[in-house]
Amino acid sequence: MKLIPFKESNREYAADQPEYQTLPAWRARVDSQGRLVCCWQLTPLERLKVLFTGVVWHQILTFNKPLQPQLVTADKPEMEESNAAR
């Protein structure tokens, strides 16, 4: 599974940190929840695993800080151009 850029992407996190994958993302400019959207692409084998098991695992590196809410979905969220962070 890898992070992929998408049309609405307006940020790139960890681009200068070789120990991490670069995180292309869309960040809302005005959003009470501080919404950040990223997109993952599954390999063909991962797609088969999900198809047959119906399971997706999600690991979160908190670095021993408080956990922030997470949302994993198969549906593309709404990303308004007028609300894109600059």
N, CA, C and O atoms as a Maestro MAE file, in Angstrom:
{
 s_m_m2io_version
 :::
 2.0.0
}

f_m_ct {
 s_m_title
 :::
 protein
 m_atom[344] {
  # First column is atom index #
  i_m_mmod_type
  r_m_x_coord
  r_m_y_coord
  r_m_z_coord
  i_m_residue_number
  s_m_chain_name
  s_m_pdb_residue_name
  s_m_pdb_atom_name
  i_m_atomic_number
  :::
  1 25 0.849 -1.159 0.000 1 A "MET " " N  " 7
  2 3 0.000 0.000 0.000 1 A "MET " " CA " 6
  3 2 0.897 1.226 0.000 1 A "MET " " C  " 6
  4 15 1.898 1.271 0.716 1 A "MET " " O  " 8
  5 25 0.539 2.218 -0.803 2 A "LYS " " N  " 7
  6 3 1.365 3.420 -0.839 2 A "LYS " " CA " 6
  7 2 0.477 4.654 -0.910 2 A "LYS " " C  " 6
  8 15 -0.645 4.610 -1.414 2 A "LYS " " O  " 8
  9 25 1.000 5.736 -0.402 3 A "LEU " " N  " 7
  10 3 0.317 7.027 -0.489 3 A "LEU " " CA " 6
  11 2 0.474 7.560 -1.896 3 A "LEU " " C  " 6
  12 15 1.560 7.491 -2.472 3 A "LEU " " O  " 8
  13 25 -0.602 8.092 -2.456 4 A "ILE " " N  " 7
  14 3 -0.525 8.617 -3.816 4 A "ILE " " CA " 6
  15 2 -1.040 10.051 -3.867 4 A "ILE " " C  " 6
  16 15 -1.960 10.411 -3.133 4 A "ILE " " O  " 8
  17 25 -0.441 10.876 -4.739 5 A "PRO " " N  " 7
  18 3 -0.963 12.222 -4.939 5 A "PRO " " CA " 6
  19 2 -2.299 12.140 -5.678 5 A "PRO " " C  " 6
  20 15 -2.559 11.177 -6.400 5 A "PRO " " O  " 8
  21 25 -3.132 13.144 -5.495 6 A "PHE " " N  " 7
  22 3 -4.418 13.196 -6.184 6 A "PHE " " CA " 6
  23 2 -4.701 14.638 -6.576 6 A "PHE " " C  " 6
  24 15 -4.048 15.559 -6.086 6 A "PHE " " O  " 8
  25 25 -5.674 14.835 -7.459 7 A "LYS " " N  " 7
  26 3 -5.936 16.144 -8.055 7 A "LYS " " CA " 6
  27 2 -6.059 17.261 -7.018 7 A "LYS " " C  " 6
  28 15 -5.541 18.358 -7.226 7 A "LYS " " O  " 8
  29 25 -6.732 16.994 -5.921 8 A "GLU " " N  " 7
  30 3 -6.973 18.030 -4.926 8 A "GLU " " CA " 6
  31 2 -5.809 18.265 -3.964 8 A "GLU " " C  " 6
  32 15 -5.866 19.199 -3.164 8 A "GLU " " O  " 8
  33 25 -4.766 17.455 -4.015 9 A "SER " " N  " 7
  34 3 -3.623 17.592 -3.092 9 A "SER " " CA " 6
  35 2 -3.099 19.023 -3.090 9 A "SER " " C  " 6
  36 15 -2.876 19.614 -4.146 9 A "SER " " O  " 8
  37 25 -2.904 19.574 -1.891 10 A "ASN " " N  " 7
  38 3 -2.351 20.925 -1.800 10 A "ASN " " CA " 6
  39 2 -1.234 21.020 -0.760 10 A "ASN " " C  " 6
  40 15 -0.769 22.113 -0.436 10 A "ASN " " O  " 8
  41 25 -0.814 19.873 -0.245 11 A "ARG " " N  " 7
  42 3 0.251 19.795 0.760 11 A "ARG " " CA " 6
  43 2 1.089 18.544 0.518 11 A "ARG " " C  " 6
  44 15 0.630 17.582 -0.097 11 A "ARG " " O  " 8
  45 25 2.312 18.575 1.008 12 A "GLU " " N  " 7
  46 3 3.177 17.395 0.978 12 A "GLU " " CA " 6
  47 2 3.929 17.345 2.304 12 A "GLU " " C  " 6
  48 15 4.778 18.197 2.568 12 A "GLU " " O  " 8
  49 25 3.628 16.369 3.124 13 A "TYR " " N  " 7
  50 3 4.243 16.237 4.433 13 A "TYR " " CA " 6
  51 2 5.399 15.230 4.388 13 A "TYR " " C  " 6
  52 15 5.359 14.264 3.626 13 A "TYR " " O  " 8
  53 25 6.400 15.458 5.190 14 A "ALA " " N  " 7
  54 3 7.567 14.575 5.340 14 A "ALA " " CA " 6
  55 2 8.372 14.409 4.049 14 A "ALA " " C  " 6
  56 15 9.091 13.422 3.895 14 A "ALA " " O  " 8
  57 25 8.260 15.343 3.143 15 A "ALA " " N  " 7
  58 3 9.007 15.253 1.878 15 A "ALA " " CA " 6
  59 2 10.517 15.255 2.117 15 A "ALA " " C  " 6
  60 15 11.269 14.654 1.350 15 A "ALA " " O  " 8
  61 25 10.960 15.931 3.181 16 A "ASP " " N  " 7
  62 3 12.386 16.016 3.486 16 A "ASP " " CA " 6
  63 2 12.805 15.081 4.617 16 A "ASP " " C  " 6
  64 15 13.842 15.282 5.249 16 A "ASP " " O  " 8
  65 25 11.987 14.059 4.863 17 A "GLN " " N  " 7
  66 3 12.285 13.093 5.920 17 A "GLN " " CA " 6
  67 2 12.367 11.699 5.302 17 A "GLN " " C  " 6
  68 15 11.348 11.017 5.193 17 A "GLN " " O  " 8
  69 25 13.559 11.264 4.898 18 A "PRO " " N  " 7
  70 3 13.705 9.992 4.181 18 A "PRO " " CA " 6
  71 2 13.247 8.768 4.971 18 A "PRO " " C  " 6
  72 15 12.967 7.723 4.383 18 A "PRO " " O  " 8
  73 25 13.167 8.888 6.298 19 A "GLU " " N  " 7
  74 3 12.722 7.736 7.090 19 A "GLU " " CA " 6
  75 2 11.208 7.520 6.995 19 A "GLU " " C  " 6
  76 15 10.699 6.497 7.452 19 A "GLU " " O  " 8
  77 25 10.484 8.484 6.400 20 A "TYR " " N  " 7
  78 3 9.030 8.379 6.243 20 A "TYR " " CA " 6
  79 2 8.644 8.457 4.772 20 A "TYR " " C  " 6
  80 15 9.396 8.970 3.943 20 A "TYR " " O  " 8
  81 25 7.464 7.943 4.467 21 A "GLN " " N  " 7
  82 3 6.905 8.142 3.137 21 A "GLN " " CA " 6
  83 2 6.399 9.583 3.045 21 A "GLN " " C  " 6
  84 15 5.869 10.116 4.019 21 A "GLN " " O  " 8
  85 25 6.560 10.206 1.893 22 A "THR " " N  " 7
  86 3 5.980 11.528 1.686 22 A "THR " " CA " 6
  87 2 4.465 11.387 1.692 22 A "THR " " C  " 6
  88 15 3.916 10.457 1.101 22 A "THR " " O  " 8
  89 25 3.796 12.317 2.365 23 A "LEU " " N  " 7
  90 3 2.345 12.272 2.494 23 A "LEU " " CA " 6
  91 2 1.715 13.382 1.675 23 A "LEU " " C  " 6
  92 15 1.609 14.514 2.148 23 A "LEU " " O  " 8
  93 25 1.286 13.072 0.425 24 A "PRO " " N  " 7
  94 3 0.532 14.070 -0.328 24 A "PRO " " CA " 6
  95 2 -0.861 14.145 0.296 24 A "PRO " " C  " 6
  96 15 -1.469 13.119 0.600 24 A "PRO " " O  " 8
  97 25 -1.360 15.366 0.485 25 A "ALA " " N  " 7
  98 3 -2.630 15.510 1.185 25 A "ALA " " CA " 6
  99 2 -3.362 16.766 0.758 25 A "ALA " " C  " 6
  100 15 -2.778 17.680 0.176 25 A "ALA " " O  " 8
  101 25 -4.641 16.793 1.056 26 A "TRP " " N  " 7
  102 3 -5.465 17.994 0.934 26 A "TRP " " CA " 6
  103 2 -5.740 18.462 2.351 26 A "TRP " " C  " 6
  104 15 -6.174 17.675 3.192 26 A "TRP " " O  " 8
  105 25 -5.496 19.718 2.619 27 A "ARG " " N  " 7
  106 3 -5.733 20.290 3.943 27 A "ARG " " CA " 6
  107 2 -6.754 21.392 3.817 27 A "ARG " " C  " 6
  108 15 -6.612 22.295 2.993 27 A "ARG " " O  " 8
  109 25 -7.793 21.316 4.643 28 A "ALA " " N  " 7
  110 3 -8.834 22.340 4.628 28 A "ALA " " CA " 6
  111 2 -8.310 23.636 5.227 28 A "ALA " " C  " 6
  112 15 -7.594 23.622 6.228 28 A "ALA " " O  " 8
  113 25 -8.666 24.739 4.619 29 A "ARG " " N  " 7
  114 3 -8.251 26.062 5.115 29 A "ARG " " CA " 6
  115 2 -9.117 26.457 6.306 29 A "ARG " " C  " 6
  116 15 -8.601 26.885 7.338 29 A "ARG " " O  " 8
  117 25 -10.413 26.316 6.165 30 A "VAL " " N  " 7
  118 3 -11.360 26.665 7.227 30 A "VAL " " CA " 6
  119 2 -12.152 25.414 7.559 30 A "VAL " " C  " 6
  120 15 -13.023 24.997 6.794 30 A "VAL " " O  " 8
  121 25 -11.846 24.820 8.702 31 A "ASP " " N  " 7
  122 3 -12.520 23.581 9.081 31 A "ASP " " CA " 6
  123 2 -12.345 23.408 10.586 31 A "ASP " " C  " 6
  124 15 -11.217 23.321 11.071 31 A "ASP " " O  " 8
  125 25 -13.425 23.357 11.311 32 A "SER " " N  " 7
  126 3 -13.346 23.250 12.767 32 A "SER " " CA " 6
  127 2 -12.689 21.939 13.212 32 A "SER " " C  " 6
  128 15 -12.217 21.829 14.343 32 A "SER " " O  " 8
  129 25 -12.661 20.954 12.322 33 A "GLN " " N  " 7
  130 3 -12.064 19.666 12.654 33 A "GLN " " CA " 6
  131 2 -10.607 19.560 12.197 33 A "GLN " " C  " 6
  132 15 -9.945 18.563 12.483 33 A "GLN " " O  " 8
  133 25 -10.102 20.570 11.493 34 A "GLY " " N  " 7
  134 3 -8.719 20.522 10.995 34 A "GLY " " CA " 6
  135 2 -8.521 19.376 10.022 34 A "GLY " " C  " 6
  136 15 -7.509 18.677 10.083 34 A "GLY " " O  " 8
  137 25 -9.476 19.177 9.122 35 A "ARG " " N  " 7
  138 3 -9.483 18.020 8.228 35 A "ARG " " CA " 6
  139 2 -8.280 17.971 7.297 35 A "ARG " " C  " 6
  140 15 -7.876 18.976 6.712 35 A "ARG " " O  " 8
  141 25 -7.723 16.770 7.180 36 A "LEU " " N  " 7
  142 3 -6.622 16.468 6.280 36 A "LEU " " CA " 6
  143 2 -7.003 15.170 5.570 36 A "LEU " " C  " 6
  144 15 -7.378 14.193 6.218 36 A "LEU " " O  " 8
  145 25 -6.908 15.160 4.240 37 A "VAL " " N  " 7
  146 3 -7.300 13.983 3.465 37 A "VAL " " CA " 6
  147 2 -6.087 13.466 2.707 37 A "VAL " " C  " 6
  148 15 -5.355 14.243 2.093 37 A "VAL " " O  " 8
  149 25 -5.873 12.150 2.749 38 A "CYS " " N  " 7
  150 3 -4.824 11.524 1.949 38 A "CYS " " CA " 6
  151 2 -5.417 10.286 1.267 38 A "CYS " " C  " 6
  152 15 -6.496 9.818 1.631 38 A "CYS " " O  " 8
  153 25 -4.703 9.778 0.290 39 A "CYS " " N  " 7
  154 3 -5.217 8.659 -0.503 39 A "CYS " " CA " 6
  155 2 -4.162 7.549 -0.572 39 A "CYS " " C  " 6
  156 15 -2.991 7.806 -0.851 39 A "CYS " " O  " 8
  157 25 -4.594 6.321 -0.316 40 A "TRP " " N  " 7
  158 3 -3.729 5.154 -0.360 40 A "TRP " " CA " 6
  159 2 -4.118 4.289 -1.549 40 A "TRP " " C  " 6
  160 15 -5.301 4.146 -1.858 40 A "TRP " " O  " 8
  161 25 -3.132 3.719 -2.208 41 A "GLN " " N  " 7
  162 3 -3.390 2.798 -3.312 41 A "GLN " " CA " 6
  163 2 -2.910 1.407 -2.920 41 A "GLN " " C  " 6
  164 15 -1.766 1.228 -2.504 41 A "GLN " " O  " 8
  165 25 -3.792 0.430 -3.058 42 A "LEU " " N  " 7
  166 3 -3.460 -0.946 -2.706 42 A "LEU " " CA " 6
  167 2 -2.783 -1.654 -3.876 42 A "LEU " " C  " 6
  168 15 -3.084 -1.387 -5.039 42 A "LEU " " O  " 8
  169 25 -1.870 -2.554 -3.551 43 A "THR " " N  " 7
  170 3 -1.257 -3.392 -4.577 43 A "THR " " CA " 6
  171 2 -2.290 -4.441 -4.998 43 A "THR " " C  " 6
  172 15 -3.283 -4.630 -4.295 43 A "THR " " O  " 8
  173 25 -2.084 -5.124 -6.121 44 A "PRO " " N  " 7
  174 3 -3.028 -6.173 -6.517 44 A "PRO " " CA " 6
  175 2 -3.204 -7.251 -5.434 44 A "PRO " " C  " 6
  176 15 -4.323 -7.711 -5.204 44 A "PRO " " O  " 8
  177 25 -2.115 -7.654 -4.769 45 A "LEU " " N  " 7
  178 3 -2.218 -8.657 -3.710 45 A "LEU " " CA " 6
  179 2 -3.043 -8.132 -2.527 45 A "LEU " " C  " 6
  180 15 -3.869 -8.855 -1.968 45 A "LEU " " O  " 8
  181 25 -2.813 -6.880 -2.156 46 A "GLU " " N  " 7
  182 3 -3.587 -6.281 -1.067 46 A "GLU " " CA " 6
  183 2 -5.072 -6.203 -1.423 46 A "GLU " " C  " 6
  184 15 -5.934 -6.421 -0.571 46 A "GLU " " O  " 8
  185 25 -5.357 -5.895 -2.669 47 A "ARG " " N  " 7
  186 3 -6.752 -5.845 -3.107 47 A "ARG " " CA " 6
  187 2 -7.419 -7.210 -2.961 47 A "ARG " " C  " 6
  188 15 -8.570 -7.299 -2.536 47 A "ARG " " O  " 8
  189 25 -6.693 -8.273 -3.314 48 A "LEU " " N  " 7
  190 3 -7.236 -9.626 -3.155 48 A "LEU " " CA " 6
  191 2 -7.455 -9.965 -1.682 48 A "LEU " " C  " 6
  192 15 -8.477 -10.544 -1.313 48 A "LEU " " O  " 8
  193 25 -6.484 -9.599 -0.846 49 A "LYS " " N  " 7
  194 3 -6.617 -9.867 0.589 49 A "LYS " " CA " 6
  195 2 -7.860 -9.182 1.157 49 A "LYS " " C  " 6
  196 15 -8.631 -9.795 1.896 49 A "LYS " " O  " 8
  197 25 -8.048 -7.915 0.810 50 A "VAL " " N  " 7
  198 3 -9.215 -7.178 1.302 50 A "VAL " " CA " 6
  199 2 -10.503 -7.783 0.746 50 A "VAL " " C  " 6
  200 15 -11.497 -7.897 1.463 50 A "VAL " " O  " 8
  201 25 -10.486 -8.165 -0.513 51 A "LEU " " N  " 7
  202 3 -11.665 -8.776 -1.127 51 A "LEU " " CA " 6
  203 2 -12.078 -10.047 -0.389 51 A "LEU " " C  " 6
  204 15 -13.260 -10.259 -0.118 51 A "LEU " " O  " 8
  205 25 -11.099 -10.888 -0.066 52 A "PHE " " N  " 7
  206 3 -11.417 -12.174 0.555 52 A "PHE " " CA " 6
  207 2 -11.583 -12.105 2.072 52 A "PHE " " C  " 6
  208 15 -12.346 -12.885 2.641 52 A "PHE " " O  " 8
  209 25 -10.884 -11.187 2.733 53 A "THR " " N  " 7
  210 3 -10.988 -11.128 4.198 53 A "THR " " CA " 6
  211 2 -11.950 -10.049 4.680 53 A "THR " " C  " 6
  212 15 -12.541 -10.165 5.754 53 A "THR " " O  " 8
  213 25 -12.102 -8.992 3.870 54 A "GLY " " N  " 7
  214 3 -12.932 -7.870 4.293 54 A "GLY " " CA " 6
  215 2 -12.299 -7.076 5.424 54 A "GLY " " C  " 6
  216 15 -12.996 -6.349 6.132 54 A "GLY " " O  " 8
  217 25 -10.987 -7.202 5.606 55 A "VAL " " N  " 7
  218 3 -10.294 -6.579 6.734 55 A "VAL " " CA " 6
  219 2 -9.204 -5.636 6.235 55 A "VAL " " C  " 6
  220 15 -8.459 -5.957 5.309 55 A "VAL " " O  " 8
  221 25 -9.128 -4.465 6.869 56 A "VAL " " N  " 7
  222 3 -8.042 -3.516 6.641 56 A "VAL " " CA " 6
  223 2 -7.466 -3.170 8.006 56 A "VAL " " C  " 6
  224 15 -8.216 -2.830 8.920 56 A "VAL " " O  " 8
  225 25 -6.157 -3.249 8.160 57 A "TRP " " N  " 7
  226 3 -5.493 -2.889 9.412 57 A "TRP " " CA " 6
  227 2 -5.005 -1.453 9.296 57 A "TRP " " C  " 6
  228 15 -4.610 -1.007 8.218 57 A "TRP " " O  " 8
  229 25 -5.035 -0.737 10.406 58 A "HIS " " N  " 7
  230 3 -4.642 0.678 10.434 58 A "HIS " " CA " 6
  231 2 -3.723 0.886 11.630 58 A "HIS " " C  " 6
  232 15 -4.165 0.779 12.774 58 A "HIS " " O  " 8
  233 25 -2.449 1.182 11.383 59 A "GLN " " N  " 7
  234 3 -1.499 1.470 12.461 59 A "GLN " " CA " 6
  235 2 -1.318 2.977 12.574 59 A "GLN " " C  " 6
  236 15 -1.282 3.687 11.569 59 A "GLN " " O  " 8
  237 25 -1.206 3.452 13.796 60 A "ILE " " N  " 7
  238 3 -1.031 4.874 14.037 60 A "ILE " " CA " 6
  239 2 0.202 5.062 14.914 60 A "ILE " " C  " 6
  240 15 0.300 4.481 15.995 60 A "ILE " " O  " 8
  241 25 1.131 5.871 14.444 61 A "LEU " " N  " 7
  242 3 2.312 6.194 15.249 61 A "LEU " " CA " 6
  243 2 1.988 7.454 16.048 61 A "LEU " " C  " 6
  244 15 1.928 8.546 15.484 61 A "LEU " " O  " 8
  245 25 1.782 7.312 17.346 62 A "THR " " N  " 7
  246 3 1.425 8.458 18.183 62 A "THR " " CA " 6
  247 2 2.628 9.108 18.845 62 A "THR " " C  " 6
  248 15 2.524 10.211 19.380 62 A "THR " " O  " 8
  249 25 3.774 8.428 18.811 63 A "PHE " " N  " 7
  250 3 4.972 8.915 19.487 63 A "PHE " " CA " 6
  251 2 4.649 9.272 20.935 63 A "PHE " " C  " 6
  252 15 5.167 10.236 21.499 63 A "PHE " " O  " 8
  253 25 3.760 8.443 21.516 64 A "ASN " " N  " 7
  254 3 3.323 8.565 22.916 64 A "ASN " " CA " 6
  255 2 2.632 9.883 23.228 64 A "ASN " " C  " 6
  256 15 2.667 10.362 24.361 64 A "ASN " " O  " 8
  257 25 2.007 10.462 22.214 65 A "LYS " " N  " 7
  258 3 1.190 11.671 22.384 65 A "LYS " " CA " 6
  259 2 -0.279 11.243 22.327 65 A "LYS " " C  " 6
  260 15 -0.574 10.122 21.912 65 A "LYS " " O  " 8
  261 25 -1.208 12.121 22.740 66 A "PRO " " N  " 7
  262 3 -2.630 11.758 22.695 66 A "PRO " " CA " 6
  263 2 -3.065 11.376 21.277 66 A "PRO " " C  " 6
  264 15 -2.628 11.974 20.294 66 A "PRO " " O  " 8
  265 25 -3.915 10.388 21.198 67 A "LEU " " N  " 7
  266 3 -4.438 9.915 19.917 67 A "LEU " " CA " 6
  267 2 -5.439 10.907 19.346 67 A "LEU " " C  " 6
  268 15 -6.323 11.391 20.053 67 A "LEU " " O  " 8
  269 25 -5.294 11.201 18.070 68 A "GLN " " N  " 7
  270 3 -6.274 12.050 17.395 68 A "GLN " " CA " 6
  271 2 -7.241 11.159 16.633 68 A "GLN " " C  " 6
  272 15 -6.871 10.062 16.214 68 A "GLN " " O  " 8
  273 25 -8.480 11.617 16.445 69 A "PRO " " N  " 7
  274 3 -9.458 10.804 15.714 69 A "PRO " " CA " 6
  275 2 -8.962 10.461 14.308 69 A "PRO " " C  " 6
  276 15 -8.320 11.275 13.645 69 A "PRO " " O  " 8
  277 25 -9.271 9.255 13.875 70 A "GLN " " N  " 7
  278 3 -8.874 8.757 12.561 70 A "GLN " " CA " 6
  279 2 -10.129 8.275 11.837 70 A "GLN " " C  " 6
  280 15 -11.098 7.870 12.479 70 A "GLN " " O  " 8
  281 25 -10.117 8.314 10.523 71 A "LEU " " N  " 7
  282 3 -11.233 7.795 9.738 71 A "LEU " " CA " 6
  283 2 -10.665 7.109 8.506 71 A "LEU " " C  " 6
  284 15 -9.954 7.732 7.718 71 A "LEU " " O  " 8
  285 25 -10.971 5.844 8.339 72 A "VAL " " N  " 7
  286 3 -10.577 5.092 7.150 72 A "VAL " " CA " 6
  287 2 -11.855 4.828 6.372 72 A "VAL " " C  " 6
  288 15 -12.833 4.334 6.934 72 A "VAL " " O  " 8
  289 25 -11.857 5.149 5.093 73 A "THR " " N  " 7
  290 3 -13.066 4.993 4.291 73 A "THR " " CA " 6
  291 2 -12.719 4.609 2.861 73 A "THR " " C  " 6
  292 15 -11.615 4.877 2.388 73 A "THR " " O  " 8
  293 25 -13.653 3.988 2.186 74 A "ALA " " N  " 7
  294 3 -13.488 3.681 0.767 74 A "ALA " " CA " 6
  295 2 -14.116 4.779 -0.092 74 A "ALA " " C  " 6
  296 15 -13.965 4.778 -1.314 74 A "ALA " " O  " 8
  297 25 -14.813 5.706 0.541 75 A "ASP " " N  " 7
  298 3 -15.488 6.789 -0.179 75 A "ASP " " CA " 6
  299 2 -14.637 8.051 -0.184 75 A "ASP " " C  " 6
  300 15 -14.100 8.449 0.849 75 A "ASP " " O  " 8
  301 25 -14.516 8.675 -1.344 76 A "LYS " " N  " 7
  302 3 -13.757 9.918 -1.455 76 A "LYS " " CA " 6
  303 2 -14.528 11.030 -0.755 76 A "LYS " " C  " 6
  304 15 -15.695 11.264 -1.072 76 A "LYS " " O  " 8
  305 25 -13.891 11.725 0.198 77 A "PRO " " N  " 7
  306 3 -14.580 12.810 0.885 77 A "PRO " " CA " 6
  307 2 -14.699 14.054 0.019 77 A "PRO " " C  " 6
  308 15 -13.974 14.210 -0.964 77 A "PRO " " O  " 8
  309 25 -15.609 14.929 0.386 78 A "GLU " " N  " 7
  310 3 -15.753 16.194 -0.318 78 A "GLU " " CA " 6
  311 2 -14.583 17.099 0.017 78 A "GLU " " C  " 6
  312 15 -14.222 17.246 1.184 78 A "GLU " " O  " 8
  313 25 -13.991 17.703 -0.997 79 A "MET " " N  " 7
  314 3 -12.875 18.617 -0.802 79 A "MET " " CA " 6
  315 2 -13.147 19.835 -1.655 79 A "MET " " C  " 6
  316 15 -12.887 19.835 -2.858 79 A "MET " " O  " 8
  317 25 -13.673 20.874 -1.027 80 A "GLU " " N  " 7
  318 3 -14.032 22.095 -1.748 80 A "GLU " " CA " 6
  319 2 -12.793 22.908 -2.072 80 A "GLU " " C  " 6
  320 15 -11.964 23.166 -1.199 80 A "GLU " " O  " 8
  321 25 -12.671 23.308 -3.316 81 A "GLU " " N  " 7
  322 3 -11.528 24.119 -3.739 81 A "GLU " " CA " 6
  323 2 -11.475 25.419 -2.950 81 A "GLU " " C  " 6
  324 15 -10.391 25.889 -2.603 81 A "GLU " " O  " 8
  325 25 -12.636 26.006 -2.663 82 A "SER " " N  " 7
  326 3 -12.670 27.270 -1.935 82 A "SER " " CA " 6
  327 2 -12.201 27.126 -0.497 82 A "SER " " C  " 6
  328 15 -11.904 28.124 0.160 82 A "SER " " O  " 8
  329 25 -12.131 25.883 0.008 83 A "ASN " " N  " 7
  330 3 -11.725 25.641 1.377 83 A "ASN " " CA " 6
  331 2 -10.322 25.039 1.446 83 A "ASN " " C  " 6
  332 15 -9.909 24.575 2.509 83 A "ASN " " O  " 8
  333 25 -9.604 25.037 0.371 84 A "ALA " " N  " 7
  334 3 -8.255 24.462 0.353 84 A "ALA " " CA " 6
  335 2 -7.272 25.384 1.024 84 A "ALA " " C  " 6
  336 15 -7.261 26.586 0.759 84 A "ALA " " O  " 8
  337 25 -6.446 24.836 1.891 85 A "ALA " " N  " 7
  338 3 -5.405 25.633 2.568 85 A "ALA " " CA " 6
  339 2 -4.378 26.088 1.558 85 A "ALA " " C  " 6
  340 15 -4.083 25.377 0.597 85 A "ALA " " O  " 8
  341 25 -3.850 27.235 1.766 86 A "ARG " " N  " 7
  342 3 -2.849 27.764 0.834 86 A "ARG " " CA " 6
  343 2 -1.483 27.688 1.439 86 A "ARG " " C  " 6
  344 15 -0.505 28.086 0.807 86 A "ARG " " O  " 8
  :::
 }
 m_bond[343] {
  # First column is bond index #
  i_m_from
  i_m_to
  i_m_order
  :::
  1 1 2 1
  2 2 3 1
  3 3 4 2
  4 3 5 1
  5 5 6 1
  6 6 7 1
  7 7 8 2
  8 7 9 1
  9 9 10 1
  10 10 11 1
  11 11 12 2
  12 11 13 1
  13 13 14 1
  14 14 15 1
  15 15 16 2
  16 15 17 1
  17 17 18 1
  18 18 19 1
  19 19 20 2
  20 19 21 1
  21 21 22 1
  22 22 23 1
  23 23 24 2
  24 23 25 1
  25 25 26 1
  26 26 27 1
  27 27 28 2
  28 27 29 1
  29 29 30 1
  30 30 31 1
  31 31 32 2
  32 31 33 1
  33 33 34 1
  34 34 35 1
  35 35 36 2
  36 35 37 1
  37 37 38 1
  38 38 39 1
  39 39 40 2
  40 39 41 1
  41 41 42 1
  42 42 43 1
  43 43 44 2
  44 43 45 1
  45 45 46 1
  46 46 47 1
  47 47 48 2
  48 47 49 1
  49 49 50 1
  50 50 51 1
  51 51 52 2
  52 51 53 1
  53 53 54 1
  54 54 55 1
  55 55 56 2
  56 55 57 1
  57 57 58 1
  58 58 59 1
  59 59 60 2
  60 59 61 1
  61 61 62 1
  62 62 63 1
  63 63 64 2
  64 63 65 1
  65 65 66 1
  66 66 67 1
  67 67 68 2
  68 67 69 1
  69 69 70 1
  70 70 71 1
  71 71 72 2
  72 71 73 1
  73 73 74 1
  74 74 75 1
  75 75 76 2
  76 75 77 1
  77 77 78 1
  78 78 79 1
  79 79 80 2
  80 79 81 1
  81 81 82 1
  82 82 83 1
  83 83 84 2
  84 83 85 1
  85 85 86 1
  86 86 87 1
  87 87 88 2
  88 87 89 1
  89 89 90 1
  90 90 91 1
  91 91 92 2
  92 91 93 1
  93 93 94 1
  94 94 95 1
  95 95 96 2
  96 95 97 1
  97 97 98 1
  98 98 99 1
  99 99 100 2
  100 99 101 1
  101 101 102 1
  102 102 103 1
  103 103 104 2
  104 103 105 1
  105 105 106 1
  106 106 107 1
  107 107 108 2
  108 107 109 1
  109 109 110 1
  110 110 111 1
  111 111 112 2
  112 111 113 1
  113 113 114 1
  114 114 115 1
  115 115 116 2
  116 115 117 1
  117 117 118 1
  118 118 119 1
  119 119 120 2
  120 119 121 1
  121 121 122 1
  122 122 123 1
  123 123 124 2
  124 123 125 1
  125 125 126 1
  126 126 127 1
  127 127 128 2
  128 127 129 1
  129 129 130 1
  130 130 131 1
  131 131 132 2
  132 131 133 1
  133 133 134 1
  134 134 135 1
  135 135 136 2
  136 135 137 1
  137 137 138 1
  138 138 139 1
  139 139 140 2
  140 139 141 1
  141 141 142 1
  142 142 143 1
  143 143 144 2
  144 143 145 1
  145 145 146 1
  146 146 147 1
  147 147 148 2
  148 147 149 1
  149 149 150 1
  150 150 151 1
  151 151 152 2
  152 151 153 1
  153 153 154 1
  154 154 155 1
  155 155 156 2
  156 155 157 1
  157 157 158 1
  158 158 159 1
  159 159 160 2
  160 159 161 1
  161 161 162 1
  162 162 163 1
  163 163 164 2
  164 163 165 1
  165 165 166 1
  166 166 167 1
  167 167 168 2
  168 167 169 1
  169 169 170 1
  170 170 171 1
  171 171 172 2
  172 171 173 1
  173 173 174 1
  174 174 175 1
  175 175 176 2
  176 175 177 1
  177 177 178 1
  178 178 179 1
  179 179 180 2
  180 179 181 1
  181 181 182 1
  182 182 183 1
  183 183 184 2
  184 183 185 1
  185 185 186 1
  186 186 187 1
  187 187 188 2
  188 187 189 1
  189 189 190 1
  190 190 191 1
  191 191 192 2
  192 191 193 1
  193 193 194 1
  194 194 195 1
  195 195 196 2
  196 195 197 1
  197 197 198 1
  198 198 199 1
  199 199 200 2
  200 199 201 1
  201 201 202 1
  202 202 203 1
  203 203 204 2
  204 203 205 1
  205 205 206 1
  206 206 207 1
  207 207 208 2
  208 207 209 1
  209 209 210 1
  210 210 211 1
  211 211 212 2
  212 211 213 1
  213 213 214 1
  214 214 215 1
  215 215 216 2
  216 215 217 1
  217 217 218 1
  218 218 219 1
  219 219 220 2
  220 219 221 1
  221 221 222 1
  222 222 223 1
  223 223 224 2
  224 223 225 1
  225 225 226 1
  226 226 227 1
  227 227 228 2
  228 227 229 1
  229 229 230 1
  230 230 231 1
  231 231 232 2
  232 231 233 1
  233 233 234 1
  234 234 235 1
  235 235 236 2
  236 235 237 1
  237 237 238 1
  238 238 239 1
  239 239 240 2
  240 239 241 1
  241 241 242 1
  242 242 243 1
  243 243 244 2
  244 243 245 1
  245 245 246 1
  246 246 247 1
  247 247 248 2
  248 247 249 1
  249 249 250 1
  250 250 251 1
  251 251 252 2
  252 251 253 1
  253 253 254 1
  254 254 255 1
  255 255 256 2
  256 255 257 1
  257 257 258 1
  258 258 259 1
  259 259 260 2
  260 259 261 1
  261 261 262 1
  262 262 263 1
  263 263 264 2
  264 263 265 1
  265 265 266 1
  266 266 267 1
  267 267 268 2
  268 267 269 1
  269 269 270 1
  270 270 271 1
  271 271 272 2
  272 271 273 1
  273 273 274 1
  274 274 275 1
  275 275 276 2
  276 275 277 1
  277 277 278 1
  278 278 279 1
  279 279 280 2
  280 279 281 1
  281 281 282 1
  282 282 283 1
  283 283 284 2
  284 283 285 1
  285 285 286 1
  286 286 287 1
  287 287 288 2
  288 287 289 1
  289 289 290 1
  290 290 291 1
  291 291 292 2
  292 291 293 1
  293 293 294 1
  294 294 295 1
  295 295 296 2
  296 295 297 1
  297 297 298 1
  298 298 299 1
  299 299 300 2
  300 299 301 1
  301 301 302 1
  302 302 303 1
  303 303 304 2
  304 303 305 1
  305 305 306 1
  306 306 307 1
  307 307 308 2
  308 307 309 1
  309 309 310 1
  310 310 311 1
  311 311 312 2
  312 311 313 1
  313 313 314 1
  314 314 315 1
  315 315 316 2
  316 315 317 1
  317 317 318 1
  318 318 319 1
  319 319 320 2
  320 319 321 1
  321 321 322 1
  322 322 323 1
  323 323 324 2
  324 323 325 1
  325 325 326 1
  326 326 327 1
  327 327 328 2
  328 327 329 1
  329 329 330 1
  330 330 331 1
  331 331 332 2
  332 331 333 1
  333 333 334 1
  334 334 335 1
  335 335 336 2
  336 335 337 1
  337 337 338 1
  338 338 339 1
  339 339 340 2
  340 339 341 1
  341 341 342 1
  342 342 343 1
  343 343 344 2
  :::
 }
}
